[in-house]
Amino acid sequence: MIGVYLSGTGNTKHCVEKLVHLMDDTALCVPLEDAQIRSLLEKEGTIVVGYPTQFSNAPFMVRDFINKNDSLWKGKKLFIVNTMGLFSGDGTGCTARLLKKHGAEILGGMQIKMPDSVCDSKLLKKSVEENRQIVKSADGRMEKAARQMREGRYPQEGLSVIAHIKGLFGQRLWFYSKTTGYTDKLKISDSCIGCGLCSKDCPMNNIQIEGNRATSGNRCTMCYRCISLCPQKAITLLGDTVKEQCRYEKYAL
C-alpha cells in the first residue's frame, strides 16, 4: 500500500497519512509532485490517493496526472480521499470515473470535512477551537473507517449516482470554468519582498523570483500553499486580501 496526495495547507496530507498508517504503519505516503512518484506507484498494487475538493471537482493537477499516466492504473486498487470545507457532492467520484476508464478497481472513497483552507475569503472561517473540533471529528471518522476497511468493508462516499448529481448541479456546472484547467489568476502585490518561500513550495514550479519580486505563470493549481505561507500576505487568488493564513498545524491536536 502507498498513499499519494496533493495538499496545499496540510489537511489532505494529514488525512492520507493517518488513514494509510492506520492500515499499515510501514506504508509510504508521498506528495503527488514527488520526482519519483510514477516509479513508486508502479511497485504498489493498492493506492490511497487524496486531494482537496475545488467547487465539487478534483484539482486539475490531479486529473491531469491521472490522464497523463493512463497506463499506470490498469489492475491497481484505488481508495480515494477528498477533503472539503463544507460540500463535496461527488468529489471522490470525479477521479474514480477517470481511474476506472484506465482500468483501475475502485475500492471506495471518503469525503472528509476539514478546516477551510481558502485564505482570501471570509467564507467558512471559524475559530481555532472550532477547527480543532473539526479535525478531532475527522480523525474519529478515519479511525472507524480503518477498522471497517481492515475487514474488507470500504466506505463508498461520493461514488453513487445521487452523489454525482449533487456534485454536478450543486457546484461543478456553475464553477467549471475555474476547474477546467490550470489558472493564471494568481495575484502578487507590491508588498512581496522576494523571499522565495512561494517559489520553493509551489507544486507546479509556477512561481519564479525575478530580482526582489515573485512572478506567477499560468499553471496555478489553486492549492493555496503559497498564499498560506507568504510572510507578507502578498499573494491572493479568489479574493483580494488575505483574511487568514490557514495551515493544518494551527489546528493539530
Residue pairs with C-beta under 8 A, 6 or more apart in sequence:
1 20
1 23
1 24
1 27
1 44
1 46
1 47
1 48
2 20
2 27
2 28
2 29
2 30
2 40
2 41
2 43
2 44
2 46
2 47
2 48
3 16
3 17
3 19
3 20
3 27
3 28
3 29
3 30
3 47
3 48
3 49
3 50
4 16
4 29
4 30
4 31
4 32
4 37
4 40
4 41
4 47
4 48
4 49
4 50
5 12
5 13
5 15
5 16
5 29
5 30
5 31
5 32
5 49
5 50
5 51
5 81
6 12
6 31
6 32
6 33
6 50
6 51
6 52
6 59
6 61
6 62
6 203
6 221
6 223
7 13
7 14
7 16
7 31
7 50
7 51
7 52
7 223
8 52
8 117
8 223
8 224
8 225
8 228
9 117
9 223
9 224
9 225
9 228
9 246
9 247
9 248
10 247
10 248
10 249
11 52
11 83
11 114
11 115
11 117
11 248
12 50
12 51
12 52
12 81
12 82
12 83
12 114
13 29
13 31
13 50
13 248
14 114
14 135
14 248
14 252
15 50
15 81
15 83
15 112
15 114
15 138
15 142
16 29
16 48
16 49
16 50
16 81
17 29
18 139
18 142
19 48
19 81
19 110
19 142
19 145
19 146
20 27
20 29
20 48
21 27
21 29
22 142
22 143
22 146
23 146
23 149
23 150
28 40
30 36
30 37
30 40
31 203
32 51
32 61
32 62
32 65
32 203
33 203
33 204
34 40
38 69
38 72
41 47
41 69
41 72
41 76
42 72
44 76
45 75
45 76
45 77
46 76
46 77
46 78
46 79
46 107
47 76
47 77
47 78
47 79
48 78
48 79
48 80
48 81
49 62
49 78
49 79
49 80
49 81
49 95
50 80
50 81
50 82
50 83
51 58
51 59
51 62
51 81
51 82
51 83
51 95
52 59
52 82
52 83
52 84
52 117
52 223
53 82
53 83
53 84
53 88
53 91
53 111
54 178
54 179
54 222
55 171
55 172
55 174
55 175
55 176
55 178
55 179
56 87
56 88
56 89
56 90
56 91
56 94
56 166
56 167
56 168
56 170
56 171
56 172
56 175
57 91
57 94
57 167
57 171
57 172
57 175
57 176
57 179
58 82
58 91
58 94
58 95
59 179
59 221
59 222
59 223
60 179
60 180
60 181
60 182
60 221
61 182
61 203
61 204
61 221
61 223
62 95
63 94
63 95
63 98
66 73
66 95
66 98
66 99
66 102
67 98
70 102
71 102
72 102
73 99
73 102
73 103
73 104
74 102
74 103
74 104
75 103
75 104
75 105
76 103
76 104
76 105
77 104
77 105
77 107
78 96
78 99
78 104
78 105
78 106
78 107
79 106
79 107
79 108
79 109
79 110
79 149
79 154
80 92
80 95
80 96
80 99
80 106
80 108
80 109
80 110
80 158
81 92
81 109
81 110
81 112
82 88
82 91
82 92
82 109
82 110
82 111
82 112
82 158
83 111
83 112
83 113
83 114
84 91
84 111
84 112
84 113
84 114
85 113
85 114
85 115
85 116
85 117
85 118
85 123
85 124
86 113
86 116
86 124
87 170
87 171
88 111
88 158
88 167
89 158
89 163
89 164
89 166
89 167
89 168
89 170
89 171
89 172
90 158
90 159
90 160
90 163
90 164
90 166
90 167
90 168
91 111
91 158
91 167
92 109
92 110
92 111
92 157
92 158
92 159
93 109
93 158
93 159
93 160
93 163
93 164
93 167
94 167
96 106
96 109
96 158
96 159
99 106
100 106
106 159
107 154
108 149
108 154
108 155
108 156
108 157
108 159
109 155
109 156
109 157
109 158
109 159
110 141
110 142
110 145
110 155
110 157
111 157
111 158
112 138
112 141
112 142
113 134
113 137
113 138
114 134
114 135
114 138
114 248
115 126
115 131
115 134
115 135
115 246
115 248
115 251
116 123
116 124
116 125
116 126
116 246
117 224
117 228
117 246
118 124
118 224
118 238
118 246
119 224
119 227
119 228
119 236
119 242
119 243
119 244
119 245
119 246
120 227
120 236
120 237
120 238
120 239
120 240
120 241
120 242
120 243
121 238
121 239
121 243
122 243
125 243
125 244
126 134
128 250
128 251
131 250
131 251
132 251
132 253
134 251
135 248
135 251
135 252
135 253
136 253
139 253
145 155
148 154
148 155
149 155
157 163
158 167
172 179
178 222
179 222
182 204
182 206
182 218
182 219
182 220
182 221
183 218
183 220
183 222
183 237
184 216
184 217
184 218
184 220
185 220
185 237
185 238
186 206
186 207
186 216
186 220
186 226
186 235
186 236
186 237
187 216
187 235
187 236
187 237
187 240
188 207
188 213
188 214
188 215
188 216
188 234
188 235
189 234
189 235
189 236
190 234
191 232
191 233
191 234
192 212
192 213
192 214
192 230
192 232
192 234
192 235
193 212
193 231
193 232
193 234
194 209
194 211
194 212
194 213
194 214
195 231
195 232
196 209
196 214
197 226
197 229
197 230
197 231
198 207
198 214
198 225
198 226
198 229
198 230
198 235
199 205
199 207
199 208
199 209
199 214
201 225
201 226
201 229
202 225
202 226
203 221
203 223
203 225
204 219
204 220
204 221
205 219
206 216
206 217
206 218
206 219
206 220
206 221
207 214
207 215
207 216
207 217
207 226
208 214
208 215
208 217
209 215
214 234
214 235
220 237
222 237
224 237
224 246
226 235
227 235
227 236
227 237
227 242
227 245
228 245
228 246
228 247
229 245
230 242
230 245
233 241
233 242
233 245
235 242
236 242
